[in-house]
Amino acid sequence: MTRIPSPPGSNNTRYAEMKSFGYDDEILTDFFGNGMSIQENKSYQFGPFSIDTQERQLMRSGTALPLPPQAVDTLLALIASAGRTLTYHKLGKLLWPDTHVEVENALAKNIAQLRKALGSENGEYIKTIHKLGYKFIAPVIEIREDLASRGSLAVLPLANHSHPDQAFFADGMTEELISHLMKIEALRVCPRTSVMAYKDVSNKPLREIAQDLKVGWVVEGSVLHASNRIRITVRVFEGATEKKVWAETYEKDVQDVLALQSEVASAIAREIRVKVTPNEAVSLAKSRAVVPEAYTAYLRGRYFWNKRTPEDLKRGAEYFRQTIDQDPTYAPAHAGLADTYVLLGTNGYDGMPPSEAMPLAKAAAKRALEIDDALAEAHTSIGYVKLAYDWDWDGAEKEFGRSIELNPAYATAYLWRGHHLMALGRLEEAAQEMQRALELEPLSIPCNLAVGWCFYYARQYDRAIQHYQRVLEMTPNLPLVLYEFGLAFLNKGLPQQALAEFQKADTSSGGAAVAIMLLGHAHARLGQKAEAYEQLARLDQKSKQTYVSAIYKAFIYAGLDEKDKAFEWFEKAYAERPTYLIYLNVEPSMDNLRSDPRYRDLLERVGLV
């Protein structure tokens, strides 16, 4: 590593000297470490470029760009104070502290080399401040060390140029294009959950969207689906400059839609000059003809699955089954059906008894893998069933690991592996997995919730509350968030605040069974027995109309400290195998039962101790 020369004497002297020139602590921290070296743990991204202060190598979409050391020093100085003017005097003292040079001429040479490397002779990145110095004007993002050499891209929701009732088709094509691009390891691609926030947003500059999503490239375009033909138009822009670098239109029969998606993804990768390995090229090129009606049904299934309400999940399952009926060897439809059954059988959704949903999920995922063993989503679904229903801890870990090996960008695999670790009480490891999932899908509600769960199960209630408050800013009054928000208040010793959140959840969920359970549990903890029994009666009434998990009554009786009744219902829950049983070893709300031998016996039978 090239080091900035330091004068004899202590670094503190030089630090103080630099501070006297007007550098603030943040900039100095970026530049000074022991021995006056540039810090070795910083990575930055701007537009399609990235630079790592350890390797000191400017990259463009995974390709190294040669620069002399002094030009690199100049670039790092400008990046560290992006948006602020660095005078000739400041830059001279930083770059040549012990050498007499003609600073303005030397800087002009470095800036010319940088602008040539950046392809921005007109100053899109580095602006000359007349008679004063230079300013780096493009948005700069500090990024994870392991992503520093990767290009980054966001595919904005493709506009629907067909009939309005074909909006699902445009959304599906957006998701499929994202999935294809995610196969390229050298390219970081924003997930669907992040980009869909920009659907129908036409008044926000691309530069700001790129900055929000922390990407160097932005793709936008449109889809026209008419009769049995599909036309896709795509345009690629540099995020920092909004410069259009490429545009093309593609058209094929619907039966060749997979080949169309592969062709578009490969063309985008080629135009932004991202490195594609031979294996990735083969994977991108792999396609097959589809049955048009079946593929349309598949996209409808994904559309309803993404809504994630019990009713929409059931509609999604119907469309996946239609796809399978018309095209039995289309593996993603089997994987989609598995994903749907997994959620329908999960506490909080409660669309089906787990004893019905989970075997169906496993069967669908297995069929998907018989067709395509490299389908990461199917491995993840089987892993979840092994975790939450079979209680096969080793088997679940194996499936999650295989999924991540196949698709390191699949956030759900990290998320559910985090739940696996959390259930086993390995909370620090779980938090790392949840954080990785959140980095991949920062706007995903399940990923955001999971980070809060790690705080909650670690009994860091203040941190959990703060985290859930931020999530509620994203999705006000979402029941799934209100449930966890209330539990954090309850176990912090603030039952009235918890009750208020559970009442909101009860209203916004339309009286979901889990909301009724939490209301009953909170009333019980407050000593309000009559109100707790009212919620038990509501569960009885609801169970006449739809599936209600036995574990919900167990929780209310536990809150009432009626232990015999609680264990009676836990035994019924054990027979059902609801997903929430796997968290009993870390659930703070059950602390009053822990000293009872029956509780340990239950944990042992689930495999938790």
C-alpha positions as CSV (number, residue, x, y, z in Angstrom):
1,M,0.0,0.0,0.0
2,T,1.3,3.5,-0.9
3,R,1.5,5.6,2.2
4,I,1.2,9.4,2.4
5,P,4.7,10.5,3.6
6,S,4.7,11.7,7.2
7,P,7.1,14.2,8.7
8,P,9.4,13.3,11.6
9,G,7.7,13.4,14.9
10,S,4.3,12.2,16.1
11,N,1.2,11.7,14.1
12,N,-0.7,13.8,16.6
13,T,1.3,16.8,15.4
14,R,0.5,16.2,11.8
15,Y,-3.2,15.5,12.7
16,A,-3.4,18.9,14.5
17,E,-1.7,20.6,11.6
18,M,-4.2,19.2,9.2
19,K,-7.1,20.0,11.5
20,S,-5.8,23.7,11.5
21,F,-6.3,23.7,7.7
22,G,-10.0,23.2,8.2
23,Y,-10.5,19.4,7.9
24,D,-13.2,18.1,10.2
25,D,-12.8,14.9,12.3
26,E,-14.8,12.7,9.9
27,I,-12.5,13.5,7.0
28,L,-9.3,13.1,9.1
29,T,-10.6,9.8,10.4
30,D,-10.9,8.6,6.8
31,F,-7.3,9.5,6.1
32,F,-5.3,9.0,9.2
33,G,-4.4,5.8,10.9
34,N,-1.2,4.7,12.6
35,G,1.7,5.9,10.6
36,M,-0.3,8.5,8.7
37,S,-1.6,5.8,6.3
38,I,-5.0,6.1,4.6
39,Q,-7.4,4.0,6.6
40,E,-7.5,0.4,5.4
41,N,-11.2,-0.3,6.0
42,K,-13.0,2.1,3.7
43,S,-14.7,1.3,0.4
44,Y,-16.6,3.8,-1.6
45,Q,-19.0,3.8,-4.6
46,F,-20.0,6.6,-7.0
47,G,-21.8,6.0,-10.2
48,P,-20.5,2.8,-11.8
49,F,-17.2,3.2,-10.0
50,S,-15.8,1.9,-6.7
51,I,-12.5,2.2,-4.9
52,D,-11.1,0.4,-1.9
53,T,-8.7,2.3,0.3
54,Q,-6.8,-0.8,1.1
55,E,-6.2,-2.0,-2.5
56,R,-6.3,1.6,-3.8
57,Q,-7.6,0.4,-7.1
58,L,-10.3,2.3,-9.0
59,M,-12.9,-0.2,-10.4
60,R,-15.6,0.2,-13.0
61,S,-18.2,-2.6,-12.8
62,G,-15.6,-5.1,-11.7
63,T,-12.9,-3.9,-14.2
64,A,-9.7,-2.3,-12.8
65,L,-8.8,1.1,-14.2
66,P,-5.0,2.0,-14.0
67,L,-4.1,5.2,-12.2
68,P,-0.8,6.6,-10.8
69,P,-0.5,6.7,-7.0
70,Q,-0.8,10.5,-6.8
71,A,-4.0,10.5,-8.8
72,V,-5.4,7.9,-6.4
73,D,-4.4,10.0,-3.4
74,T,-6.2,13.0,-5.0
75,L,-9.3,11.0,-5.7
76,L,-9.5,9.6,-2.2
77,A,-9.1,13.1,-0.8
78,L,-11.9,14.4,-2.9
79,I,-14.2,11.5,-2.1
80,A,-13.7,11.8,1.6
81,S,-15.0,15.4,1.5
82,A,-17.6,14.9,-1.3
83,G,-19.8,17.9,-1.7
84,R,-17.3,20.2,-0.1
85,T,-14.6,22.3,-1.8
86,L,-11.0,21.4,-1.2
87,T,-8.8,24.3,-1.8
88,Y,-5.4,24.1,-3.6
89,H,-3.8,24.8,-0.2
90,K,-5.6,22.0,1.6
91,L,-4.9,19.5,-1.1
92,G,-1.3,20.5,-1.3
93,K,-0.7,20.0,2.4
94,L,-2.5,16.7,2.4
95,L,-0.8,15.2,-0.7
96,W,2.7,16.8,-0.6
97,P,3.3,17.6,3.1
98,D,7.1,17.6,2.9
99,T,7.7,18.4,-0.8
100,H,7.8,21.7,-2.5
101,V,5.7,21.4,-5.7
102,E,3.8,23.7,-7.9
103,V,0.5,22.6,-6.3
104,E,-1.9,23.9,-8.9
105,N,0.0,22.4,-11.8
106,A,0.4,19.1,-10.1
107,L,-3.2,19.0,-9.1
108,A,-4.3,19.9,-12.7
109,K,-2.3,16.9,-14.0
110,N,-3.9,14.6,-11.4
111,I,-7.4,15.9,-12.1
112,A,-6.9,15.5,-15.8
113,Q,-5.9,11.8,-15.3
114,L,-8.9,11.2,-13.1
115,R,-11.4,12.8,-15.5
116,K,-10.0,10.7,-18.3
117,A,-10.3,7.5,-16.2
118,L,-13.8,8.4,-15.1
119,G,-14.8,9.4,-18.7
120,S,-16.0,12.7,-17.4
121,E,-13.9,15.4,-19.0
122,N,-16.9,17.8,-18.7
123,G,-16.8,17.6,-14.9
124,E,-19.7,15.3,-14.1
125,Y,-17.7,14.0,-11.1
126,I,-15.0,16.5,-10.2
127,K,-15.9,20.2,-10.5
128,T,-13.3,22.9,-10.8
129,I,-14.0,25.8,-8.4
130,H,-12.4,28.8,-10.2
131,K,-9.2,30.1,-8.5
132,L,-10.0,28.1,-5.4
133,G,-9.8,24.3,-5.8
134,Y,-11.9,21.3,-6.6
135,K,-15.1,19.6,-5.4
136,F,-16.3,16.0,-5.9
137,I,-20.0,16.6,-6.8
138,A,-21.3,13.0,-7.4
139,P,-23.1,11.2,-4.6
140,V,-20.7,8.9,-2.7
141,I,-21.7,5.8,-0.8
142,E,-19.6,4.0,1.7
143,I,-20.2,0.3,1.0
144,R,-19.5,-3.1,2.6
145,E,-16.0,-4.3,2.1
146,D,-17.0,-7.5,0.3
147,L,-19.1,-5.5,-2.2
148,A,-16.4,-2.9,-3.0
149,S,-15.3,-4.4,-6.2
150,R,-18.8,-5.1,-7.5
151,G,-20.8,-3.0,-9.8
152,S,-24.3,-2.1,-8.7
153,L,-27.6,-1.7,-10.5
154,A,-31.3,-1.2,-9.9
155,V,-34.0,-2.3,-12.3
156,L,-36.9,0.2,-11.8
157,P,-40.4,-1.2,-12.3
158,L,-41.0,-1.7,-16.0
159,A,-43.9,0.5,-17.2
160,N,-47.0,-1.4,-18.4
161,H,-47.7,-0.3,-22.0
162,S,-50.5,-3.0,-22.3
163,H,-54.0,-3.0,-21.0
164,P,-54.2,-1.8,-17.3
165,D,-55.2,-5.3,-16.2
166,Q,-51.8,-6.5,-17.5
167,A,-49.9,-4.6,-14.7
168,F,-49.1,-7.9,-13.0
169,F,-47.3,-9.0,-16.2
170,A,-45.0,-5.9,-16.2
171,D,-44.3,-6.4,-12.5
172,G,-43.5,-10.0,-13.1
173,M,-41.1,-9.2,-15.9
174,T,-39.4,-6.7,-13.7
175,E,-38.9,-9.4,-11.0
176,E,-37.7,-12.0,-13.5
177,L,-35.2,-9.6,-15.0
178,I,-33.9,-8.8,-11.5
179,S,-33.6,-12.5,-10.8
180,H,-31.6,-13.1,-14.0
181,L,-29.1,-10.2,-13.2
182,M,-28.7,-11.5,-9.7
183,K,-26.9,-14.6,-11.1
184,I,-23.9,-12.4,-11.8
185,E,-21.7,-12.4,-8.7
186,A,-19.7,-9.3,-9.8
187,L,-23.0,-7.2,-9.9
188,R,-25.0,-6.1,-6.9
189,V,-28.6,-5.9,-8.0
190,C,-31.3,-4.2,-5.9
191,P,-34.0,-6.6,-4.9
192,R,-37.7,-6.3,-5.9
193,T,-38.8,-5.0,-2.5
194,S,-36.5,-2.0,-2.9
195,V,-37.3,-1.0,-6.4
196,M,-41.1,-1.5,-6.3
197,A,-41.3,1.6,-4.0
198,Y,-40.6,3.6,-7.2
199,K,-43.4,2.1,-9.2
200,D,-45.4,5.0,-10.9
201,V,-42.9,7.5,-9.5
202,S,-42.1,9.8,-12.4
203,N,-41.1,13.1,-10.6
204,K,-37.9,11.9,-8.9
205,P,-34.6,12.4,-10.6
206,L,-32.7,9.2,-11.5
207,R,-29.7,10.7,-9.6
208,E,-31.7,10.8,-6.4
209,I,-33.1,7.3,-7.0
210,A,-29.5,6.0,-7.5
211,Q,-28.4,7.6,-4.3
212,D,-31.3,6.2,-2.4
213,L,-30.7,2.7,-3.6
214,K,-26.9,3.0,-3.4
215,V,-26.3,1.9,-7.0
216,G,-24.1,3.0,-9.9
217,W,-26.5,2.1,-12.7
218,V,-30.3,2.5,-13.2
219,V,-32.3,0.5,-15.7
220,E,-35.8,1.7,-16.7
221,G,-38.1,0.6,-19.5
222,S,-41.4,-0.8,-20.5
223,V,-43.3,-4.0,-21.4
224,L,-45.9,-4.4,-24.1
225,H,-47.8,-7.7,-24.0
226,A,-50.2,-8.1,-26.9
227,S,-51.7,-11.3,-28.1
228,N,-48.8,-13.8,-28.0
229,R,-46.0,-11.2,-28.5
230,I,-43.9,-9.4,-25.9
231,R,-41.9,-6.3,-26.5
232,I,-39.4,-5.0,-23.9
233,T,-37.7,-1.7,-24.1
234,V,-34.8,-1.0,-21.7
235,R,-32.6,2.0,-21.1
236,V,-29.5,2.1,-18.9
237,F,-28.3,5.3,-17.2
238,E,-25.3,6.2,-15.1
239,G,-26.8,6.9,-11.7
240,A,-24.5,9.8,-10.7
241,T,-24.8,11.7,-14.0
242,E,-28.2,10.5,-15.4
243,K,-26.3,9.9,-18.7
244,K,-28.1,7.4,-20.9
245,V,-25.4,4.9,-22.0
246,W,-27.5,2.3,-23.8
247,A,-31.1,1.6,-25.0
248,E,-32.6,-1.3,-27.0
249,T,-35.9,-2.9,-27.8
250,Y,-36.5,-6.7,-27.9
251,E,-39.5,-8.6,-29.1
252,K,-40.3,-12.3,-29.1
253,D,-43.3,-14.7,-28.9
254,V,-44.5,-15.3,-25.3
255,Q,-43.3,-18.9,-25.5
256,D,-39.7,-17.6,-25.8
257,V,-40.1,-15.2,-22.9
258,L,-37.3,-16.9,-20.9
259,A,-34.9,-16.5,-23.8
260,L,-36.0,-12.9,-24.0
261,Q,-35.2,-12.3,-20.3
262,S,-31.8,-14.0,-20.7
263,E,-31.0,-11.9,-23.8
264,V,-31.9,-8.6,-22.1
265,A,-29.9,-9.5,-18.9
266,S,-26.9,-10.5,-20.9
267,A,-27.0,-7.3,-22.9
268,I,-27.2,-5.1,-19.8
269,A,-24.2,-6.9,-18.3
270,R,-22.3,-6.5,-21.5
271,E,-23.1,-2.8,-21.9
272,I,-22.1,-1.9,-18.3
273,R,-19.0,-4.0,-18.8
274,V,-19.5,-6.1,-15.7
275,K,-17.5,-9.4,-15.5
276,V,-19.5,-12.5,-16.2
277,T,-17.9,-15.8,-15.5
278,P,-18.3,-18.7,-18.0
279,N,-20.6,-20.6,-15.6
280,E,-22.7,-17.4,-15.2
281,A,-22.9,-17.0,-19.0
282,V,-24.2,-20.5,-19.3
283,S,-26.7,-19.9,-16.6
284,L,-27.9,-16.7,-18.2
285,A,-28.2,-18.3,-21.6
286,K,-30.2,-21.3,-20.2
287,S,-33.8,-21.1,-21.2
288,R,-36.7,-23.2,-22.5
289,A,-40.0,-22.6,-24.2
290,V,-43.0,-22.0,-22.0
291,V,-46.7,-22.5,-22.5
292,P,-47.9,-18.9,-22.8
293,E,-51.1,-19.4,-20.7
294,A,-49.1,-21.2,-18.0
295,Y,-46.5,-18.5,-17.8
296,T,-49.1,-15.8,-17.5
297,A,-50.7,-17.8,-14.7
298,Y,-47.3,-18.1,-13.0
299,L,-46.8,-14.3,-13.1
300,R,-50.3,-13.8,-11.6
301,G,-49.3,-16.3,-8.8
302,R,-46.1,-14.3,-8.0
303,Y,-48.2,-11.1,-8.1
304,F,-50.6,-12.3,-5.4
305,W,-47.8,-14.1,-3.4
306,N,-46.1,-10.7,-3.1
307,K,-49.2,-9.2,-1.4
308,R,-48.8,-11.8,1.4
309,T,-52.2,-11.7,3.0
310,P,-53.8,-15.1,3.6
311,E,-56.5,-14.5,1.0
312,D,-53.9,-13.4,-1.6
313,L,-51.7,-16.3,-0.8
314,K,-54.6,-18.7,-1.5
315,R,-55.2,-16.9,-4.8
316,G,-51.5,-17.2,-5.6
317,A,-51.6,-20.9,-4.9
318,E,-54.5,-21.3,-7.4
319,Y,-52.5,-19.7,-10.1
320,F,-49.4,-21.7,-9.4
321,R,-51.5,-24.9,-9.6
322,Q,-52.9,-23.6,-13.0
323,T,-49.4,-23.2,-14.2
324,I,-48.4,-26.7,-13.1
325,D,-51.5,-28.2,-14.8
326,Q,-50.6,-26.6,-18.1
327,D,-46.8,-26.9,-17.8
328,P,-45.9,-29.6,-15.3
329,T,-42.1,-29.3,-15.8
330,Y,-41.9,-25.6,-15.1
331,A,-39.8,-25.7,-11.8
332,P,-40.4,-22.1,-10.6
333,A,-44.1,-22.8,-10.4
334,H,-43.5,-25.7,-8.1
335,A,-41.2,-23.5,-6.0
336,G,-43.7,-20.7,-5.9
337,L,-46.4,-23.2,-4.7
338,A,-44.0,-24.4,-2.0
339,D,-43.3,-20.8,-0.9
340,T,-47.1,-20.2,-0.7
341,Y,-47.9,-23.2,1.4
342,V,-45.0,-22.4,3.7
343,L,-46.5,-19.0,4.5
344,L,-50.0,-20.3,4.7
345,G,-48.9,-22.7,7.4
346,T,-46.9,-20.1,9.4
347,N,-48.2,-18.5,12.6
348,G,-49.2,-14.9,11.9
349,Y,-50.7,-15.9,8.5
350,D,-52.6,-18.9,9.7
351,G,-54.1,-19.7,6.3
352,M,-54.0,-23.5,6.8
353,P,-53.2,-25.9,9.6
354,P,-49.4,-26.6,9.4
355,S,-50.2,-30.3,9.4
356,E,-51.8,-29.7,6.0
357,A,-49.7,-26.9,4.6
358,M,-46.1,-28.0,5.4
359,P,-46.3,-31.5,3.8
360,L,-47.7,-29.8,0.7
361,A,-44.9,-27.3,0.7
362,K,-42.3,-30.0,1.0
363,A,-43.8,-32.0,-1.8
364,A,-43.9,-29.0,-4.1
365,A,-40.3,-28.0,-3.3
366,K,-39.1,-31.6,-3.8
367,R,-40.8,-31.7,-7.2
368,A,-39.1,-28.4,-8.1
369,L,-35.7,-29.9,-7.3
370,E,-36.4,-33.0,-9.3
371,I,-36.8,-30.7,-12.3
372,D,-34.0,-28.3,-11.4
373,D,-31.7,-29.1,-8.4
374,A,-30.0,-25.7,-8.7
375,L,-33.2,-23.8,-7.7
376,A,-32.2,-22.0,-4.6
377,E,-35.7,-21.0,-3.6
378,A,-36.8,-24.7,-3.5
379,H,-33.9,-25.6,-1.2
380,T,-34.9,-22.7,1.1
381,S,-38.5,-23.8,1.2
382,I,-37.5,-27.4,2.2
383,G,-35.1,-26.0,4.8
384,Y,-38.0,-24.0,6.3
385,V,-40.2,-27.0,6.5
386,K,-37.4,-29.0,8.1
387,L,-36.9,-26.2,10.6
388,A,-40.4,-25.2,11.5
389,Y,-42.3,-28.4,11.1
390,D,-40.0,-31.4,11.0
391,W,-37.7,-30.0,13.7
392,D,-34.8,-31.4,11.7
393,W,-32.2,-28.9,12.8
394,D,-29.3,-30.4,10.9
395,G,-31.3,-30.9,7.7
396,A,-32.6,-27.4,7.8
397,E,-29.0,-26.0,8.1
398,K,-27.9,-28.1,5.2
399,E,-30.7,-26.8,2.9
400,F,-30.1,-23.2,3.8
401,G,-26.4,-23.6,3.2
402,R,-27.1,-25.2,-0.2
403,S,-29.4,-22.4,-1.2
404,I,-26.9,-19.7,-0.3
405,E,-24.2,-21.6,-2.2
406,L,-26.5,-21.6,-5.3
407,N,-27.6,-18.0,-4.9
408,P,-25.6,-15.8,-2.5
409,A,-28.0,-12.9,-3.2
410,Y,-31.2,-14.7,-2.0
411,A,-32.1,-12.8,1.1
412,T,-34.8,-15.3,2.3
413,A,-32.2,-18.1,2.7
414,Y,-30.2,-15.9,5.2
415,L,-33.4,-14.8,6.8
416,W,-34.6,-18.3,7.6
417,R,-31.2,-19.5,8.5
418,G,-31.2,-16.6,11.0
419,H,-34.5,-18.0,12.4
420,H,-32.9,-21.4,12.7
421,L,-30.0,-19.9,14.8
422,M,-32.4,-17.8,16.8
423,A,-34.6,-20.7,17.8
424,L,-31.5,-22.5,19.0
425,G,-30.5,-19.5,21.2
426,R,-27.5,-18.6,19.0
427,L,-28.5,-15.0,18.9
428,E,-25.3,-13.3,17.9
429,E,-25.0,-15.6,14.9
430,A,-28.7,-15.1,14.1
431,A,-28.2,-11.3,14.2
432,Q,-25.4,-11.6,11.6
433,E,-27.6,-13.6,9.3
434,M,-30.5,-11.2,9.7
435,Q,-28.3,-8.3,9.0
436,R,-27.0,-9.9,5.8
437,A,-30.6,-10.5,4.7
438,L,-31.4,-6.8,5.4
439,E,-28.4,-5.6,3.5
440,L,-29.7,-7.6,0.5
441,E,-33.3,-6.4,0.9
442,P,-33.3,-3.2,3.0
443,L,-37.0,-2.4,2.4
444,S,-38.2,-6.0,3.1
445,I,-40.6,-6.1,6.0
446,P,-39.7,-9.7,7.0
447,C,-36.0,-8.8,7.0
448,N,-36.6,-5.7,9.0
449,L,-38.8,-7.5,11.5
450,A,-36.1,-10.2,11.9
451,V,-33.5,-7.7,13.0
452,G,-36.0,-6.5,15.7
453,W,-36.6,-10.1,16.8
454,C,-32.9,-10.6,17.5
455,F,-33.0,-7.6,19.9
456,Y,-36.2,-8.9,21.4
457,Y,-35.1,-12.4,22.1
458,A,-31.8,-11.0,23.4
459,R,-34.0,-9.0,25.8
460,Q,-32.7,-5.7,24.5
461,Y,-36.1,-4.2,24.6
462,D,-35.2,-0.6,24.1
463,R,-33.3,-1.4,20.9
464,A,-36.2,-3.6,19.7
465,I,-38.7,-0.8,20.3
466,Q,-36.5,1.8,18.5
467,H,-36.1,-0.6,15.6
468,Y,-39.8,-1.4,15.3
469,Q,-40.6,2.4,15.4
470,R,-38.4,2.8,12.3
471,V,-40.1,-0.1,10.6
472,L,-43.5,1.4,11.4
473,E,-42.4,4.6,9.7
474,M,-42.1,2.5,6.5
475,T,-45.4,0.7,6.9
476,P,-47.7,2.4,9.5
477,N,-50.1,0.1,11.3
478,L,-48.9,-3.1,9.6
479,P,-50.2,-5.8,12.0
480,L,-47.1,-8.0,11.8
481,V,-45.0,-5.1,13.1
482,L,-47.5,-4.0,15.7
483,Y,-47.5,-7.5,17.2
484,E,-43.7,-7.4,17.8
485,F,-43.8,-3.8,18.9
486,G,-46.3,-4.6,21.5
487,L,-44.4,-7.7,22.7
488,A,-41.3,-5.5,23.2
489,F,-43.3,-3.1,25.4
490,L,-44.9,-5.9,27.3
491,N,-41.7,-7.6,28.3
492,K,-40.0,-4.3,29.1
493,G,-42.7,-3.9,31.7
494,L,-45.0,-1.5,29.9
495,P,-48.2,-3.5,29.5
496,Q,-50.5,-0.5,28.9
497,Q,-48.4,0.6,25.9
498,A,-48.3,-3.0,24.7
499,L,-52.1,-3.2,25.0
500,A,-52.5,-0.1,22.9
501,E,-50.4,-1.6,20.1
502,F,-52.3,-4.9,20.2
503,Q,-55.6,-3.0,19.9
504,K,-54.3,-1.2,16.8
505,A,-53.2,-4.6,15.4
506,D,-56.6,-6.1,16.2
507,T,-58.3,-3.3,14.2
508,S,-55.9,-3.2,11.3
509,S,-55.9,-7.0,10.9
510,G,-59.6,-7.3,11.0
511,G,-59.5,-9.4,14.1
512,A,-56.7,-11.9,13.2
513,A,-56.3,-14.8,15.6
514,V,-52.8,-13.8,16.5
515,A,-54.0,-10.2,17.4
516,I,-56.7,-11.7,19.6
517,M,-54.2,-13.9,21.3
518,L,-51.9,-11.0,22.1
519,L,-54.7,-8.9,23.4
520,G,-55.7,-11.7,25.7
521,H,-52.1,-12.3,26.9
522,A,-51.7,-8.6,27.6
523,H,-54.9,-8.3,29.5
524,A,-53.9,-11.4,31.5
525,R,-50.5,-9.9,32.4
526,L,-52.3,-6.7,33.6
527,G,-54.5,-8.9,35.9
528,Q,-57.6,-8.2,33.8
529,K,-58.9,-11.7,33.8
530,A,-62.4,-11.0,32.5
531,E,-61.0,-9.2,29.4
532,A,-58.5,-12.1,28.9
533,Y,-61.4,-14.6,29.0
534,E,-63.3,-12.5,26.5
535,Q,-60.4,-13.0,24.0
536,L,-60.4,-16.7,24.7
537,A,-64.1,-16.7,23.7
538,R,-63.3,-14.7,20.6
539,L,-60.8,-17.4,19.6
540,D,-63.4,-20.1,20.2
541,Q,-65.9,-18.2,17.9
542,K,-63.2,-17.6,15.3
543,S,-62.2,-21.3,15.2
544,K,-65.7,-22.2,14.0
545,Q,-65.0,-20.2,10.8
546,T,-61.3,-20.7,10.2
547,Y,-58.2,-22.4,11.5
548,V,-57.0,-21.1,14.9
549,S,-53.7,-22.4,16.3
550,A,-53.9,-24.1,19.7
551,I,-50.7,-22.3,20.7
552,Y,-52.8,-19.0,20.9
553,K,-54.9,-20.3,23.7
554,A,-51.8,-21.7,25.4
555,F,-50.3,-18.2,25.4
556,I,-53.4,-16.6,27.0
557,Y,-53.5,-19.2,29.7
558,A,-49.8,-18.7,30.3
559,G,-50.4,-15.0,30.8
560,L,-53.2,-15.9,33.3
561,D,-50.7,-18.2,35.0
562,E,-53.2,-21.1,34.7
563,K,-50.4,-23.5,34.1
564,D,-52.4,-26.7,33.8
565,K,-54.6,-25.1,31.1
566,A,-51.5,-23.7,29.4
567,F,-49.9,-27.1,29.1
568,E,-53.1,-28.7,28.0
569,W,-53.1,-26.4,25.0
570,F,-49.4,-26.7,24.5
571,E,-49.9,-30.4,24.1
572,K,-52.6,-29.8,21.5
573,A,-50.2,-27.4,19.8
574,Y,-47.5,-30.0,19.9
575,A,-49.7,-32.3,17.9
576,E,-50.4,-29.5,15.3
577,R,-46.7,-28.4,15.1
578,P,-47.3,-24.7,14.7
579,T,-44.2,-22.7,13.7
580,Y,-44.1,-20.7,16.9
581,L,-43.2,-23.7,19.0
582,I,-39.5,-23.5,17.8
583,Y,-39.1,-20.2,19.6
584,L,-40.2,-21.3,23.1
585,N,-36.7,-21.6,24.4
586,V,-36.0,-17.9,23.8
587,E,-39.5,-16.4,24.2
588,P,-39.5,-14.0,27.2
589,S,-43.3,-14.1,27.6
590,M,-43.1,-17.7,28.8
591,D,-40.7,-17.1,31.7
592,N,-43.3,-17.9,34.3
593,L,-43.4,-21.5,32.9
594,R,-39.7,-22.2,32.7
595,S,-39.4,-23.7,36.2
596,D,-42.2,-26.2,35.4
597,P,-40.7,-29.6,34.4
598,R,-43.4,-29.9,31.7
599,Y,-41.9,-26.9,29.9
600,R,-38.5,-28.5,29.7
601,D,-40.1,-31.7,28.6
602,L,-41.8,-29.8,25.7
603,L,-38.6,-28.1,24.7
604,E,-36.8,-31.5,24.7
605,R,-39.4,-33.0,22.4
606,V,-39.2,-30.1,20.0
607,G,-35.4,-30.6,20.0
608,L,-34.5,-27.3,21.6
609,V,-32.6,-28.6,24.6
